[in-house]
Amino acid sequence: KVNLYRQTNIYIYKCIYKSLVYISREKKMKAVVSKLHCSSMEEVMVVRRRPHVVNGGGFVVSNCKDDKIVFKIDGCGVLGTKGELVLRDGDGNDLLLIHKKGGVVQALSIHNKWRGYSYDYQGSVKPVFTLRDPKHSCFSITSSIRISVGPGNCYFDVRGYFPDRDCSIIDSTGNVIAKVKEWVGSRDIYKVVIKPSVDKAFVFGVIAVLDYIYGESTSC
C-alpha cells in the first residue's frame, strides 16, 4: 500500500510538472506579427479557397464560432506578381507581405527561401520570419519546412503533408502550435486549430506559403 501511495504521488507530481512546463512555454512564446492576433483560448478557424476564375484565387479565413472573416490572403492571381503574397485583416488592412527570394545565389540553393514582412504604424515594413522549403518535390514530402523567427534564433517546423490537410506547425520545444485538418466532403474548405497565445497572422502567413508551394489557390 505504501509503494502504491508513493507511485500515485510520483505520477501526480509528474503530471503537474509537465503542465507547468507547458504553460511556461506558452507564456514565453512572443507574437510574431502582433499581440492583437493572439487569443487566450484555443481557436478553430475555417479556410475557404476562392476560385481563380472568379476573383483571382487566394483564400479567406473565418472564425468557426461566428463565421466572421478574420483574414484574406491574395496571391499572384490578384497581385499579378509571381512569388508574392499579401495577408490582410477582415477590414482589408495589410498585415503581412510575403516575398519569394530570387537571384543567382538562391538559384543555386537546394532550398527556396520566403521572407515575411509586417507593417508598423507608419506603414514601413520589417522582416519577421524566413521560411525555407526544399526545391524538389521528392524532398518536400519527407523533409520538414523550417521557419526562422528573429531575433533569438527561434524556429518552427512544418510536419506532415499540406495537400492532404494533415500537417502541423511545431515550435522549437516540440509543441504543436497549429494543426491543419480536412473538412470532410470538400477540397476547397479546411480547418485550422490554433493553440492559445499563438499569433494567428503568423500561422496563416505560413499557410499562405504552403498553399503557394503546392500550387493551390494563391499560385498562378
DANOR-V196976 format. One line per field, one symbol per residue. ss: DSSP state (a for helix, b for strand, c for the rest). phi: phi as a letter, one per 40 degrees, with the letter a starting at -180 (. if undefined). psi: psi as a letter, one per 40 degrees, with the letter a starting at -180 (. if undefined). Layout:
BEGIN
ss = ???
phi = ???
psi = ???
END
This chain:
BEGIN
ss = caaaaaaaaaaaaaaaaaaaaaaaaaaaccccccaaacccccbbbbbbbccaaaacccbbbbbcccccbbbbbbcaaaaccccbbbbbbccccbbbbbbbcccaaaaaccbbbbbbbbbcccccbbbbbbbbbbccaaaaaaccbbbbbccccbbbbbbbbaaacbbbbbbccccbbbbbbbbccbbbbbbbbbcccccaaaaaaaaaaaaaaccccccc
phi = .ccccccccccccccccccccccccccccccccaccbbbcbcbbbbbbccccccagggabbbcccbgccbbbbbbccccgbcgbbbbbcccgccbbbbbccbhcccccccbcbbbbbcbcccgcbbcbabbbbcccdccccccccbbbbbchfcabbbbhbddcfaabbbcccgcccabcbcbdgaccbabbcbcdgcccccdccccccddcdcgcccca
psi = ddddddddddddddddddddddddddddhihddiddeiieihihihhhihidedfeaaihhihddefhhdihhiaedddehifhihhiadeehhdhhhhhiaiddddeieiihihhhihaeeeiiihdihhhihdhddddddiihhhhhiiefiiiihiahddefgiihhieeehhdihhiihhehdehiihhhiiehhddddedddddddddefbdei.
END
